[in-house]
Amino acid sequence: ETGVTQTPRHLVMGMTNKKSLKCEQHLGHNAMYWYKQSAKKPLELMFVYSLEERVENNSVPSRFSPECPNSSHLFLHLHTLQPEDSALYLCASSQTLQGNAGNTIYFGEGSWLTVV
Amino acid sequence: QKEVEQNSGPLSVPEGAIASLNCTYSDRGSQSFFWYRQYSGKSPELIMFIYSNGDKEDGRFTAQLNKASQYVSLLIRDSQPSDSATYLCALSSSNTGKLIFGQGTTLQVKP
């Protein structure tokens, strides 16, 4: 248990569906992230939020839409996805923005997404 | 050149042996380096971080950093089957501060 909870753990959706992934952190952190992990590829940073403000969007297609209503919750809204979007989507949080040696990033268990 | 490069493996070692996992990187300005362990179907968890040249030991794990040669390694002594996982190397970008991950090395420890 890392203090970062993701739901659902598994999701199968059609290409015309709209669904959302939810993340909640109980650590009092100020920064939250969405990562994508595909087979045989490095973790890809998608979005970064600091104090509920989006600070980074790494050229992610608009069919992925993040939302951060408060510092404890982060959503990833999914719409008209493609089969190649099937992957493990990981939410993470850290006390402040990532990168410093003592600023550990904690990952959630991930949401396995399959687009059919 | 990939920013963070790891051999995907699998690296297979017998139980009790030393497992050596290596990582090279291209950003000379990087200051902070991290090793994460990811069990199959689970999320990555931080094992160690290192930011000074040399060795850093924590139990059976030793991280080694050589900034001149741009590599960082993780040694696991007395390997156990429970160490079987994918090990992700990451660094903090000198430009953005964000973490950049390698693709990971799969370690198999055989009883």
Interface residues (C-beta under 8 A of the other chain):
Chain A: T2 K40 K41 P42 L43 L45 V48 E56 L90 L97 Q98 G99 N100 A101 G102 T104 I105 Y106 F107 G108 E109 G110
Chain B: V4 S8 Q31 S32 K42 S43 P44 E45 L46 F49 I50 Y51 L88 A90 S92 S93 T96 G97 K98 L99 I100 F101 G102 Q103 G104
